[in-house]
Amino acid sequence: QVQLVESGGGLVQAGGSLRLSCAASGRSFSSAAMGWFRQAPGKKCEFVAHINWNGASPDYADSVKGRFTISRDNAKNTVYLQMNSLKPEDTAVYYCAADRIWGSSVDEPSSYRYWGQGTQVTVSS
């Protein structure tokens, strides 16, 4: 059974940093593209970042570009999201998504086959 478990969320002041982790189990995702999405209360799910199997040419939402960095460790079957210079508008539940369908859009939730349960990130002003 495939399972994605996010961790690393929490409460941080504006300008601070957090590092999210997404540990996968049940199968290897070393050849799969992975992503991070987020959803704030009352808003729809929003793309944050995407990474190919080899870590090359990551994609980012404009709202996080230059502040967030996505990376992966295939040996650990884990993907990370380093979040710096956090803003109150980054407050959301952050979700890990795995195994993007080949040829599909990196920023569409429907492109990914597996999802984690999410981790809350709250940024205070």
N, C-alpha and C positions, 0 to 999 in steps of 0.2 A: 504494500500500500504506500503510495507516494504521499509524503508529508513535507510541507514547508513551514518552518518555524522562525518567525521574526523575533528579534530581541534588540535591546539597546535604546528603546524609546524612553521618554521621561519628560520631566519638566526642566526647562533651561531658560535663562534670561536672554533677551534679545542681544545678539552679537556673539552668543556662545556657540558651542559645537556639540554635536552628537554623532556617534557612529552606529548605524544600524547594521545588523547581520541577518542573513537569511540562510539557515542551514537546511539542506534538503536531505531526505532519506527515502529509501524505497527503490531508488534507481539512480543511476549516474546522470547528471545534467552537464557533463563536461563538453558535450558536443551541441548543447542547446543554448539558444539565446535567452537571456533573462531580463527582467525589468523591474522597476519600482513604480508604483502608483500611489496616490494619496487621495483621501476623501475627507473634506471638512464638513462639519454639520450643515445640512441644508444644501449642500453642493454635490454635483456629480463627481464621479471618479475621474481623477486628473492624472495624466501621464507625468512622470518625473524624470526617469532615466532608463536607458536600455544599453545592454552590452552583448556583443556577439560572443560566440564560444571561445574565441581566442583573446578577447579583451581589446581588440582593435576597434578604432573609430567609434567610441561610445556616443550615444545621442542624449541630449538633454532638453528639457523644456526651457523656453526662454527665461522663465521666471526663476530658474535655479542655476542657469549657466554661469560659470565662474565661481560659484559658491559650493556646489555639490559635486562629488566625484564618485562614480560607480566603479567598482572593481570586483574581481572574482579570484577565488582560489579553487581551481578544479580538483586539486588533490583532496581538498576538504569538502568539496561539493557545496561550497558556500559563496554567496555573493554579498557584497557590502555596499553601503551608501554612507560616505563621509559627508557630513553636513556642517558647513562652516558659515559664519556670519548669519546666523539664523534670525529670522524676522517673525513677528507675531503672525503674519499671514502664512507662514509655513505650518502653523498649527493644523494638525489633521491626524487621521489614522493612516499609517503608511503600510502598504501591502507589497509583498514580494510576488512576482509573477514569473512563471517558468515555462520554457519550451514553446517559444513563439513559433507559430505555424509558418513554414517557409514561404516567403513572398508576401506575407501579410504586413500591415502597417505596424511599426514599432510602438506607436502611440495609442493604439486601440485596445481596450481591455479584452475584447473578444478575440484578439490575436493569440492569446496565451492559454495554454491548456490547464495549467495548475496554478493555484493561488494559496497563499498563506492566510492566517487568521487576522493578521494585522497587529501593529504596535502603535500605541498612542504617542504622539509628539506634541508637546505643548510649549509654546514659546511665549513668555511673559514680557510685557513692555516695561 
